[in-house]
Amino acid sequence: MATNQPSWPRAWLMTDERMGDRLWDAIGRLPVGGGIIFRHYSLPADQRLALGRKVAELANANRQLLAVGRSATLAELLGARLMHNPAAPTALPLSLSVHDELDAKAARERGAALVFVSPVFPTNSHPEAPALGIGEACRLADIAGCAAIALGGMSRFRFESLDAAFHGFGGIDCWLED
């Protein structure tokens, strides 16, 4: 893992439309100092901005780092500190999704500050995707050469069983479980 990177949160919430109003519960369960990747890609731009402003307000109140997926313009409007899978060049630090060796190599080449390796375990949000397993996920994290976050069927318990290759974990359902 790269040592010249800022101290990234260890716990992350990935947002999406399927969460509905449970989004607010998930943000409330994310630890202080955690990170939120605001996605909600299918919303019309004005609705995505309005929802993003509410998420950003809560993130600031909870001292949670806000990242925005794809849109550098939205990231700037919301005061995000990280861009996730940007659609265009950005001055913000970059995080990328890693699902295979090609993605991991691309993340290294693009200078990603953070990668989200998935799915480590079977996941409810992408049931059709075969799980990488711990060994392959660790290998991909190593290839990426930066701080790596484990996604896919994650929980605090499962994170504790992972190799030190991972800086943290995240997901959707892990913040909605009772």
N, C-alpha and C positions, 0 to 999 in steps of 0.2 A: 504494500500500500504506500502511496506517495506520502512523503512527510512534509512537503511544502504547501499543503492545502490548508484552508481554514478549518476550524473545528466544526464539522457538520453535525447536525442532530443525529442521534442514534435511533430515534423512533419517528416513523413517517406514516402519514395518511395519504392515500391516493384517492382523490375524489372522482366521482362520475355520476351520471344522471340516474343510474339504477338505485342510488342511495335514497333519493327523494328527501323527505324531511328528516330521515335518519342521519343526514349529513351533520346536523347540529349536535346530535348525541355523540357521533364519532369525534368531532372536534373537541367536545367537552371531555372525552375520555383520553384524548391524546395528551401525553405529559407536557407540562410547562417546559419550554425549550425544545419541543419536537418540531417536526417539519411537515408542511402541507404542500402536496403537489396538486394545484388546482387545475383540473382538466375540463370536464363538462363540455366536450368538444361539439356536441350536436346542438347546443343551444344557439339561437340567433344571437348575433353580436351584442345587441342591446341588453338582452336577458343575461348573457354570460357576463357582461360588464357589471350589471346590477348585482347579480349573485356574487361575483368576484369581490365587489366592494364590501359586501357583508362578511365574506370569508376573511378578507384582509383585515377588517376591523377586529374580528375575533382573534385572528392570529396575532395581531399586535397586542391586544389585551392579554393574551396568554403567553406572550414572549415566544411565539412559535415562528419559525422561519417560513416565509411564503415563497413558493416557486410556482411558476405558471407554465403550462404546457403549450407548446407550439407558437404562440403569438407574442412577439417581442413588444408590439404596441400595447397589448393588454398588460403585459408584465410591467411596463413602464407606468401605465396608468394606475396600477395597483401597488406600486412600490415594491415589487418582488425583488428578491436578492439572488435568485437562481432561475435559469431557463431550462425547462425540461423538453427534450426532443424538439428543438426550435425549427420552425419552418424556414427561417432566414437567419443570416448572421446577426449576432447580438454581442454587445459589450459585456453582458452579464456572464458570470461563471455558468458552465454548461453541465447539465446532467443528461445521461442517455440511457435508454433501455437496452439491456443486453440479454438476448435469448439464445445466442449461439456464438461460435468462435469468430465468425465474420463480424458480428456486432461488437464483440470485445476488442478485436483488432482495430475496428473503425473508431471506437471510443478512445483508444490509446492514440491513434493518429490524429484525431480531432482535438486532443488535449482536454478531454472531459475531466471535470473536477470531481465528479461523482457518477457512479453507475448504479442502476437498479437491475439486478440479476434475477431473472424469473423464467418460469416458475420453479422454485426450488422443490416444493412439494405440490401435490395436486391442489387445485384451487377452485372455489365455487364460481369465481368471476370468469374463468376461462377453462371450463371443464374439458374441452376438447384438446387442450394443450398438454402434451406429455410432460411430466415432471422431469427436471434435470437430474435430481438427486443431489446429495450433498457433495460428493466428489467432483462431479462435473461443474456444479455451481461454483465451487472453490477454484477450480481450474480457470473458469471464465473470469472470475474476479481477479485472479492473478494476472491473466493476459491483459486485462483492461488497464492495470497499473495505476489505479487511483482508489480512493475510498469506495467501497462497495456496500450496497444495501440489499439484503435478501428479501425477495418478494415471493409470494405464492404459497398459500397455506400456512403462513407464518403466525406465530404467537410468541410471547415472551419466553415460554418454556422451550419451544423449538429453536429460538434464537440462541439460547444458552447451550444447546447441543451442537451448534455449528462451529466450524473451525475459526480460528482468529483471522481468517481471510476477510471476514465481514465486519464492517464498522457498525452496522445497525440492521434493523429490519423494518418492514412496513407492510401495508396492505389496506384492505377495505374492511373485510369481515372481522379482522382481529380487534378492531376498535368498536365493533358492534356486538360482540359476544358478551353475555352476562357472566 
